[in-house]
Each structure stands twice: as C-alpha cells, then as structure tokens.
Amino acid sequence: MDMLRCLVDKKEKEGAIRYVEPERFNVAMLRAATKNFSEENKLGQGGFGEVFKVHLNIS
C-alpha cells in the first residue's frame, strides 16, 4: 500500500479505512532508538543494508 499505514476510523461507518502518512525519523532519533546502531539490536541483513530493532516511546 505504498508504505502507508491504514487505520480504521471508528467515527465513520464500520469498515471504512483512511490513510495516514508514515512517521518520519531523523538520524538522531534512529541512533537513540537503536542505541547507536549497536550489534545487540541488529536483526540481520536486508536488501538495502542492515536491519535493526528499535525502541520507541510513543505518546
């Protein structure tokens, strides 16, 4: 779906879907979320490079 997250809007009729832009993260946020891209958070290798687990505080 073009990397868009879709959410069901409960205010609209059941089954209606609206599209929301994905979050954007800067390098400082990614470094903090991956503990500076530490090996302990490395999950593997993907087609575009290394893949890391992130820790996010969503409020």
Residue, then its C-alpha position, 0 to 999 in steps of 0.5 A: m500500500d505504498m508504505l502507508r499505514c491504514l487505520v480504521d476510523k471508528k467515527e465513520k461507518e464500520g469498515a471504512i479505512r483512511y490513510v495516514e502518512p508514515e512517521r518520519f525519523n531523523v538520524a538522531m532519533l534512529r541512533a537513540a532508538t537503536k542505541n547507536f546502531s549497536e550489534e545487540n539490536k541488529l536483526g540481520q541483513g536486508g536488501f538495502g543494508e542492515v536491519f535493526k530493532v528499535h525502541l520507541n516511546i510513543s505518546 
